[in-house]
């Protein structure tokens, strides 16, 4: 349930930003040559796709990917071509996600309550989120299972040891969302000081 509330918040936030830009920045979007009809598709409800189903859809269009493989940028872009709506990719295999993500015990212990939000028009991932493990014993078990050094994560374990609650969160790639809204082809055009092959600073 926590994860569903988290994803609902992601959807409301993205819809709000897009609607605000359409209502208040239409002249700027027109200068950029943005197709507002396509941008309005971003206001439609998000489409939820289970990771397992996503890999099946990709194989149908000739992409070689296993049921438990991670999706790279090319696979994400290809997946966004099957619909003009945002996609919520959810229930990824635990081995391709971070150790601290909560398993979905209803599906077994091998998938986690995590999601990526993929923007339409080939833009790919703009949000990554998950429900975190709040149980101290399970967290310790996961650290060992992933072959990590428990001593390195003592500070993180203390967050559970001294009080926690079931919780989830997400991170938004601001430049990625700007790329989608503006309709630019490459993310480097949305970054004030992009790192290029001939410049790493500033």
N, C-alpha and C positions, 0 to 999 in steps of 0.2 A: 504493500500500500504506500509506503514512504516513497519508493521509487516512482510510482505513478504521479504522486503529488509533485515530485521533482521535475518530471518531464512536462507536466501541465504548466508549471512555472516557466520552463524553457520556452514552451509554445507561446504563452501569453507575452513574454518579453520580446521574442522575435517579431510577433505580430504587431506589437506596440511600436517597435522601432520602424518597421516597414511602413506602417500606416502613417506615422509621424512624418517620415521622409516624403511619402506620396503627397500628403496634405500641405507640407510646408517647404519642400525643396523641389517642387516639380520643375521650376525654371532651371535649376542647376542640373537636374536629371535630364532635362531636354537638351541642354548644352552638351552633356556627355553622350547624347544619343541613346539613352536608355529607353527600351520599349516598356512603357508603363503597363500595357496589357499583360506582358509577361511578368512584370514585377508584382502585379496584383494577384497572380497565382500564389505568391508567397503568403497571402492572407487566408488561403484555404486551410482546413484542418490538416494536421500532420498525418502522414500515412505510416503506420507501424509495421515493420517487417522484422520478423525473427531472423537472427543471423543464419540459422540453418536454411531458411527459405531464400534468403538473399544469395547464398552460394549456389543454390539450385537455379535461381533465375540467371545468375551469371554464366553458369555452365550451359544454359539453354542458348545463350547468344555467343557461345564459342570461347568463353574465357576459362582457362584451365585453373581451377581452384578447388581445394578440398573442403569438405564440410566443416572442418575445424581450423581452417586457415584464416589468417588475418587479412583484412581488405586493405590494400594499398591505395594510393591516390588514384591510380588508373581504374581500379575496380570500383572505387566509390563513385568516380565520375561516370562510369558506365552504368552503374545502378541508378543514378539520377536521371538517366535517359528514359527510364520506363514509366515515369510519371512527371507531371509538371508541378507536383507538390513537394514540400519538405518531407524527408524520410526520417523516421526514428528507427535506427538499427539497434536492436536490443538482444539481450541474452547471448552474449559472446562466450565462447569457451574460456574456461578459467586460465588455461595455459597461455593465452595471448593477452591477458590483462594483468593488472598489478595485483600483488599479493593481498592487498588490503580490501579488495572488493568482496562484497557479501555474496556468498553462494545462494542460489535459488534452490532450496531444499525440496520444493514442490516438483522441480524438474530433475532432481538428483543433485549430486554435489559437483557436477562437471560444467555447469554454466553459472555465470554470475549476473547479478542485478546491475548491469551497466548499459549505457546507451551512447550512441553517437548520433548527432543530428546532421544529416546531409542536405545541403542546399541544392535546389534544382539547377538546370542548365549546365550540368557538368562541374559545378563549383566544389562539390564534395563536402568534407566534414567542416562544420563551423562550431560545433559544441561537442564536448565529451563530458559525460557524467556517470555517477554510480552511487549506489548505496554502499556505505563503508561497513566493514566488520566492526561491531561494537562489543563482541564477546572476547574477553581477554584470552581465554584458552584456545579458542578457534584462531585468533590472530597469531598466537605463538606457534600453533600447528602449521599455519600457512607459511610463516617465515621459514620454518624448517623444511617444509615441502618444496619451497622454491629455492632451497639451497643457499639461503642468505645467512649472514652472520648475525645471530640474535643480539649480540652486544652493541651492534651499530644502531639498533632500533629500540634501545631501552627508553630513550626519550619519548618515542612514539607509543610504546607499550604503557608508559606512565599515563598517557592521556586516557587510556582505558582503565588502568589500575586504580586511578584516583577519581574515577567518576565519568561516566559517559551515558549516552542514550542512543537509541537507534537514530541514524541520521544519514543524509545524502547530500550531494552537492554537484555542481557542474562548473566547467570553465568555458567561456566563450572566446573564440578567436576574433578579436575586434576587426583586424584587417581583413579576415576572411568574410565577415558579414558585410563590411564596406565593399569588398569586391563584388559580392552578389548584388547588393543594392545598386551600386553604380554601374554594374554591367561591364566592368573592365575585364580584360582577358587574363592578366597576370597579377598575382598578389603583390609583386614588388611595386606596382604603381599605387598601391594604397598605403605604403609604408613611407613615412617622412625620410628616413635614412636607411634604405634597404642594404643588406649585406650583399655585395656583388663580388665577382671573381677578382676584380681589381681594387676592391675597397672593403675592408673589414671594420674600419672605424671612421667617423663616429658610429 
